[in-house]
Amino acid sequence: MKLATKIIHAGAEPDPSTGAIMTPIYQTSTYVQSAPGQHKGYEYARSQNPTRKALEDALAIIENGKYALAFSSGVAATDAVIKLLNPGDEVIAANDMYGGSYRLFTKVWERYNIKFVYVDTSDSNNINKAISPNTKLIWIETPTNPLMNITDIEAVASIAKKNNIILCVDNTFASPYLQNPLTLGADIVMHSATKYLGGHSDVIQGCLMMNDATLREKLYFIQKSCGAVPGPQDCFLVLRGIKTLHVRMQRHCENGEKIAHWLRKHPKVARVYWPGFEDNAGFAVAKKQMRGFGGMISFTLKDESIDTANKVLSGTKIFSLAESLGGVESLINHPASMTHASIPREERIKNGLSDGLIRLSVGIEDVDDLIEDLQQAIG
């Protein structure tokens, strides 16, 4: 089955009681049993819900996985993966990563004696060198947030398997439409479904996909026991969003490409971060493991002052200044003070995330309007 067809029909079955083509919202907290222990597969909605099950089935299919679990947010899904570990275990993570993941790792889990080692994962040799007997998990983003660095998933998966280490890939920026880490050898894929999977900036949700049954059972136990589950309304919204993922991502990619090239030619722009440039260090790997280069772009201005950056950030009329990404509408963001504010400035600067960096989530509006908006804001 071709990808577009799979995305539309993944997890979709007519409702057995009515024949409804869309999965109903089962807004219930519990289920009646005919006798103690005699039920139809559902006991309590924290453990399972029919709307959530339909979503999890769909998520597994579109990521080429056997299993999926939905969580109340992307951070909750990330948290569940870390709960697979024990005190004293070590995690190798990307030094360029989402600020919320960094905050979770450093401010919550380091207190429980989980050690995090941050390296530039775009060179897999750095991962090899960082492995110790205590390394139990490798956590990568590709493309990274916000510098769009690319990591070779197959190469890292080979290293992980050789050393009996779990590899989890945050696939939020690419979405399953552009990249499938399980196919490339990853053990777990994480998404903030808030972003491209939902696609309409109206839901908070996260998810994990995997192929290993034992790993699924461990993560399901964490999901059920710790309780960070999404409600049925949110599951319905993500199910609905998935059905248009392919057409939205096509436009995100088309608009992103045009804007990236336009920015690169702008006389006031110093650097553009986008993996689709042929002279980008990660271009060859991105072309190998992705079907397109996405709608996420970061850039800096030649005038590096905060005042100049703020003028652009506050000057757009179509791009909205806001957190998040992946919706149909275009967003502009200042990572240093917004999505990555939890990372100490010296760490940000060391890893290339300057105070003047601006991040765009390019939506699906008319690209000429988007370029005109950026032109009047940049000047």
C-alpha angles and dihedrals in degrees: 000000000000118000097249092052091046092051093053097045101034111129093352116139126156112259104263094220100047109008091241109170092213120065109256122238103248097205098186136116099204143017131228116246123207089218134351106300092004107117141130096255095288125092109152128004095236088063096043143341127189093233091050092046091054089051093048090050089052094047092052092050097049092049093048090245135132097224140029136181125199122216136189092255142354090258090053089053090049090048091054091056092052088051088067087073134081131222109282095032120126132222126202109211138174115269088218105058145128111297093228091058091047091050092050092049098045104032100037114020100036086064087065094054097261107143121215121201115195120208139158098267093189084085107055090200088072089059092049091052093048096054116112132174087266096054107117103156138036114200118194138170120203118210089024126226114272108349096052094228115170126226123196102240095192092052093049092044089055091052092047094050092046089055098037092244126146114243118207120184123200099217097176098116095048101037121204089282093068104028140017111196095183089062088051093053106271118144097212133019120202126197133182091222086194086082127049097347093058090030100181105075091243104106141052114213145133136199145191127210127193144155102216114093094207091051090049092052092050092049093044089053089053092046092051097039099044094039104218092145128146122241121248094253090057091047090052091051093052091046088053092046093052091060091068097035094110097050092044094048092050090057093042088055095045093048092042092054094050094047094046092054092043092052092048090058095046111112093221096050117093102187139359122207110208126130095222097076110105091224092053111117091233098042097106093049093044091051090050099049103027132063092213140354102253136225100280117108134167127192144172130215126233087238097065097189118126090230091060092047090048090051090058094042092052096036103067120102102189099029105072119217101236147122121261131039144215100072126127089254122074119250133193120205141183104217096192093062101024127028095014101033091114091065112088112252094240090054092048093049092046090054094047100260102131127194089248097053114126122197125204129199099198111213132201099266121120104297094220089060090049093051091047089051093052091045094056092044096048093039 
